[in-house]
Amino acid sequence: MSAARYADGMSHISENFTAIKLQIRKAEKQAGREEGAVRLVAVSKTQTIQAIEEALFSGHRLFGENKVQEAQDHWAVLKEKHQDIKLHLIGPLQTNKAKEAVTLFDCIETVDREKLADVLAAEMKKQGRDLPCFIQVNTGEEDQKAGVLPEDLETLYRHCQSIGLNITGLMCIPPLDEPPALHFALLAKLAKSLSLQELSMGMSADFLKAIPLGATYVRVGTALFGNRY
Ligand SMILES: *Cc1c(COP(=O)(O)O)cnc(C)c1O
C-alpha cells in the first residue's frame, strides 16, 4: 500500500478488511471451494483498542491473539459488549495460563503436548466450556518453534481423544526460508490422515497460497491492520 493512501492521516482498516475478504472469496472460487469455506482470523496482537474498534465497526467478529494477557487487555470488556465475538489463541500456551485461556478464548489453536492437553481438558470440564482445539504441528521441524513433530502427531491426537479434548483441526507456521506451500500441503495431508476438518494456515504474506491447499482458517494481521508497533 502506498504512503499516499495514508497521507490523510486516517487508517484504512475497514477498507483493508473489505479488500482481503474479496481476495479470499476470489481464491476460494478459483480453487473450486465453497463460498465461505475459508474464514478470516483477524490477528489483533499489538494493535490499539482504536484499531480493534474499527475492525469491529466494519462488522468483523473473528479475531486471533498470541498472548493470554494481551488478549485479556484487548478483549475482556469488548467480548461482554459483543457476545458474537469469537477469539482464537494462536500463540504458545503455558499450562499456568490455561484457566484464563479457557475462560476467554473460543478456540485454542496451539495444543502441542500431552501435559497441556491434560490441563486444558481438566479446565474445560471445570468451567463447563467445551472448546474446539487444533493441534499445532511443527512442519518444518525447527528447534525453536512450538508444535508437535509430524511423527508424533498421531500419538498426541490419540491422547487428546482419550481424555475428551475436542480436537477439530491442525495449525502450522511454516519456516520463513522455505516455500510455505510445501508445509500447507503437508499439514493438509496430516489432517486428512486423521479425518480432521479444520486447517489453520496462511498469514499476510501467504494466505492466498494456503486456500487452494485447503485452509479453512487464515490468520492475517499486518495486511488488515498495518504494521505492528
Ligand atoms: C502474528 C501472527 C499471525 C499474523 O501474521 P501477519 O504476518 O501479520 O499476518 C499469524 N499467525 C500467528 C501464529 C501469529 O503469531
The ligand as an SDF file (V2000), in Angstrom:
LIG
                    3D

 15 15  0  0  0  0  0  0  0  0999 V2000
    1.2150  -12.6820   14.2380 C   0  0  0  0  0  0  0  0  0  0  0  0
    0.7120  -13.9910   13.7560 C   0  0  0  0  0  0  0  0  0  0  0  0
   -0.0160  -14.0910   12.5450 C   0  0  0  0  0  0  0  0  0  0  0  0
   -0.2910  -12.9080   11.6440 C   0  0  0  0  0  0  0  0  0  0  0  0
    0.8620  -12.5320   10.9690 O   0  0  0  0  0  0  0  0  0  0  0  0
    0.8550  -11.4350    9.7980 P   0  0  0  0  0  0  0  0  0  0  0  0
    2.0750  -11.7220    9.0260 O   0  0  0  0  0  0  0  0  0  0  0  0
    0.8600  -10.1100   10.4740 O   0  0  0  0  0  0  0  0  0  0  0  0
   -0.3940  -11.6430    9.0080 O   0  0  0  0  0  0  0  0  0  0  0  0
   -0.4890  -15.3320   12.1870 C   0  0  0  0  0  0  0  0  0  0  0  0
   -0.2700  -16.4370   12.9400 N   0  0  0  0  0  0  0  0  0  0  0  0
    0.4210  -16.3800   14.0990 C   0  0  0  0  0  0  0  0  0  0  0  0
    0.6270  -17.6280   14.8760 C   0  0  0  0  0  0  0  0  0  0  0  0
    0.9420  -15.1680   14.5330 C   0  0  0  0  0  0  0  0  0  0  0  0
    1.6330  -15.1290   15.6890 O   0  0  0  0  0  0  0  0  0  0  0  0
  1  2  1  0
  2  3  1  0
  2 14  2  0
  3  4  1  0
  3 10  2  0
  4  5  1  0
  5  6  1  0
  6  7  2  0
  6  8  1  0
  6  9  1  0
 10 11  1  0
 11 12  2  0
 12 13  1  0
 12 14  1  0
 14 15  1  0
M  END
$$$$
